[in-house]
Amino acid sequence: MNYGLSKKHIRALILLRMLVGWHFLYEGVIKLYNPAWTSKTYLLSASGPFKGFFQWLAEDRIISIIDFLNVFGLMAVGLALVLGLWERLGAVGGIVLLLFYYLAQPPFPGIDQTGAEGNYFLVNKNLIEAAALFVLYYLPTGYYVGLARLFHKNEEHQKPLNQSP
């Protein structure tokens, strides 16, 4: 299942998968091991048309659930991508998380971006990483380098890269 891609294209996609996966996994682990971390500050600083929704998520009665889901989601997406197992599910989960982050601090004209890590207009790092995950969803590489190769029994995925399907 090489989608007509050459070895160098597959390697580039594997590198992309590993880097994005590492980013997610690292963000989750850092948050897990920092007892002072909470998403409350980020959620309360939300701006744009969904400000009320994100500030509601920061309420004391549910913030611990939101924090757990965020950390668990980051680590699950990261592991799926780094290990190359269930990477499509990981890509979808990552896209969902990134779109939440994007909508909490949207780089829209006329919206205060004082908390942003740069200067953006419509496109920011969250949207770019979501687009990378969109590519990885349609071109999974775990069958070449990943645990999916061990668990998948379909002969199609075991063919060398230079052979046509």
C-alpha positions as CSV (number, residue, x, y, z in Angstrom):
1,M,0.0,0.0,0.0
2,N,2.5,2.6,-1.1
3,Y,0.1,4.8,-2.9
4,G,2.5,5.1,-5.8
5,L,5.1,6.8,-3.6
6,S,8.8,6.3,-3.8
7,K,11.0,5.2,-0.9
8,K,12.1,8.8,-0.3
9,H,8.4,10.0,-0.1
10,I,7.6,7.2,2.4
11,R,10.6,8.1,4.5
12,A,9.6,11.8,4.5
13,L,6.1,10.8,5.7
14,I,7.6,8.6,8.4
15,L,9.8,11.5,9.6
16,L,6.7,13.7,9.6
17,R,4.7,11.1,11.6
18,M,7.5,10.6,14.1
19,L,8.1,14.4,14.7
20,V,4.4,15.2,15.1
21,G,4.0,12.1,17.3
22,W,6.9,13.1,19.5
23,H,5.5,16.7,19.8
24,F,2.2,15.3,21.1
25,L,3.7,12.7,23.4
26,Y,6.2,15.2,24.9
27,E,3.5,17.8,25.5
28,G,1.3,15.2,27.3
29,V,4.1,13.8,29.4
30,I,5.3,17.3,30.5
31,K,1.8,18.2,31.6
32,L,1.3,14.8,33.3
33,Y,4.5,15.2,35.5
34,N,3.9,18.9,36.3
35,P,1.5,18.9,39.3
36,A,0.9,22.7,38.9
37,W,-0.2,22.4,35.2
38,T,-3.8,23.1,34.3
39,S,-5.5,24.2,31.1
40,K,-7.6,26.6,33.1
41,T,-5.4,29.7,32.3
42,Y,-5.4,28.9,28.6
43,L,-9.2,28.3,28.6
44,L,-9.9,31.5,30.5
45,S,-7.8,33.5,28.0
46,A,-9.8,32.2,25.1
47,S,-10.9,34.8,22.5
48,G,-13.1,34.9,19.5
49,P,-16.6,33.5,18.8
50,F,-16.2,30.4,21.1
51,K,-14.8,32.3,24.1
52,G,-17.9,31.5,26.2
53,F,-17.6,27.8,25.5
54,F,-13.9,27.6,26.4
55,Q,-14.4,29.6,29.5
56,W,-17.2,27.2,30.5
57,L,-14.7,24.4,30.2
58,A,-12.5,26.1,32.7
59,E,-15.1,26.0,35.5
60,D,-13.9,24.5,38.7
61,R,-16.4,21.7,38.6
62,I,-15.1,20.2,35.3
63,I,-11.5,21.5,34.9
64,S,-10.0,18.3,36.3
65,I,-11.9,16.3,33.7
66,I,-10.8,18.6,30.9
67,D,-7.2,18.5,32.1
68,F,-7.2,14.7,32.2
69,L,-8.7,14.4,28.7
70,N,-6.2,16.9,27.4
71,V,-3.2,15.0,28.8
72,F,-4.6,11.6,27.9
73,G,-5.4,12.8,24.4
74,L,-2.0,14.2,23.8
75,M,-0.2,11.1,25.0
76,A,-2.5,8.7,23.1
77,V,-2.1,10.6,19.9
78,G,1.7,10.8,20.4
79,L,2.0,7.1,21.1
80,A,-0.2,6.1,18.1
81,L,2.0,8.2,15.8
82,V,5.4,7.3,17.3
83,L,4.6,3.6,17.4
84,G,2.9,3.5,14.0
85,L,-0.1,1.7,15.4
86,W,-3.7,2.9,15.0
87,E,-2.1,6.0,13.5
88,R,-5.3,7.0,11.6
89,L,-7.2,7.1,14.9
90,G,-4.3,9.1,16.3
91,A,-4.4,11.5,13.4
92,V,-8.1,12.1,13.9
93,G,-7.7,12.6,17.7
94,G,-4.8,15.0,17.0
95,I,-6.8,17.0,14.5
96,V,-9.7,17.3,17.0
97,L,-7.3,18.5,19.8
98,L,-5.6,21.0,17.5
99,L,-8.8,22.4,16.2
100,F,-9.9,23.0,19.8
101,Y,-6.6,24.8,20.5
102,Y,-7.1,26.8,17.2
103,L,-10.6,27.8,18.1
104,A,-9.7,28.8,21.6
105,Q,-7.2,31.3,20.3
106,P,-8.2,31.9,16.7
107,P,-5.9,34.1,14.6
108,F,-8.9,36.0,13.1
109,P,-8.7,39.7,12.2
110,G,-9.9,41.9,15.0
111,I,-9.4,39.4,17.8
112,D,-6.9,40.1,20.5
113,Q,-3.9,37.9,20.1
114,T,-1.8,39.1,23.1
115,G,-1.3,35.5,24.4
116,A,-0.2,34.2,21.0
117,E,3.4,32.9,20.5
118,G,3.8,34.9,17.3
119,N,2.0,37.0,14.8
120,Y,-0.7,35.1,12.8
121,F,-3.4,35.8,10.3
122,L,-5.9,33.0,9.8
123,V,-3.2,30.3,9.9
124,N,-1.2,29.4,13.0
125,K,1.0,26.5,14.1
126,N,-2.1,24.5,15.3
127,L,-3.7,24.7,11.9
128,I,-0.5,23.7,10.2
129,E,0.0,20.7,12.4
130,A,-3.6,19.7,11.9
131,A,-3.0,19.8,8.1
132,A,0.1,17.6,8.6
133,L,-2.1,15.1,10.5
134,F,-4.7,15.2,7.7
135,V,-1.9,14.1,5.3
136,L,-0.8,11.4,7.6
137,Y,-4.4,10.1,7.9
138,Y,-4.6,9.5,4.2
139,L,-1.0,8.3,3.9
140,P,-0.3,6.1,6.9
141,T,3.2,4.7,7.3
142,G,2.9,2.3,10.2
143,Y,2.9,-0.6,7.8
144,Y,6.4,0.3,6.7
145,V,8.0,1.5,10.0
146,G,5.7,0.8,12.9
147,L,3.9,-1.8,15.0
148,A,1.1,-1.9,12.4
149,R,3.5,-4.0,10.3
150,L,3.5,-6.7,13.0
151,F,-0.2,-6.9,13.5
152,H,-1.5,-6.5,9.9
153,K,-1.9,-9.8,8.1
154,N,-2.8,-8.4,4.7
155,E,-0.1,-9.3,2.1
156,E,-0.6,-6.0,0.3
157,H,1.1,-4.1,3.1
158,Q,4.1,-6.4,3.2
159,K,5.2,-5.8,-0.4
160,P,8.5,-3.9,-0.9
161,L,8.1,-0.2,-1.6
162,N,9.2,-0.4,-5.2
163,Q,6.5,-2.9,-6.3
164,S,3.1,-1.9,-7.6
165,P,0.0,-3.0,-5.7
